[in-house]
Amino acid sequence: MVTGKKELVEYVTMLETITERVRAGVEKGQSVDALMAAGVTKDFDARWGHFDFVPPKNFVASVVASLR
């Protein structure tokens, strides 16, 4: 949950970091499953990966779609 400036900075950092990781994987031809296996969200899952409405795999899939 984003409740203040500190959390907003953390959230933006997560979005930027995962997007860059996904972009690099997409450029190598990796699928969503391969990106997940590579752990593109792993270091953010404890903080941001527990929301049932957007689980990590769905989030990565949406990032992949946005980059195409």
N, C-alpha and C positions, 0 to 999 in steps of 0.2 A: 504494500500500500504506500502511496506517495502522500505524505502529509505535510511536507515542508521542503525547504530548499535543499537540505542534505539528501533527502530521499529522491528529490527530482534529479539531482546531479547523479546519484547512483543509478537511477532508472535510465537516464540518457546515456550514461557510460555503458550500461548493459546493452541497450539497443545498438549503439554504435559498434561495440565490440563484436556482438553476434552477427551483425550485418556484414562486417568486414570478413569475419571467418566464413560465413556462408558465401559471400561473393568469391572468395578465394577458392572455395570448394566447387562452386558452380563453374568457374573458369577452368577447373580441372575435369569437369564433366561428372562430378559426384551427384548422386541422387540424395533425396531427403534421408533415406535410410542410411546411406553411407555417411552423410554429415552427422547424423545422430550417433552412429557407431564411432565416429571420430571425436565425439564429445564437444561439439561446438557450443553447447549450452551448459556443460557440466559444472563449471565453476560459478554459474549463476543460478542453478536449479534450486539450491537450498533456500535462496532468498526470493526468487521470482518464479520458480517452476512448479509451484503447488496449486495454481489456479485451475480448477477443473474445466472452466469454460475455454481456456486456451492452454492446453498442455504443451510442453516443450516441442513435441513433434509437429503439432499443428502450427505453432509459432514459426518454426523453421520452414515449414511448407509455405506459409504466407510470405516470409522473407524471400524465399526462392521465387515465388510467383511475382513478387514486386520487382525483382531484378531482371526479369525476362521481358 
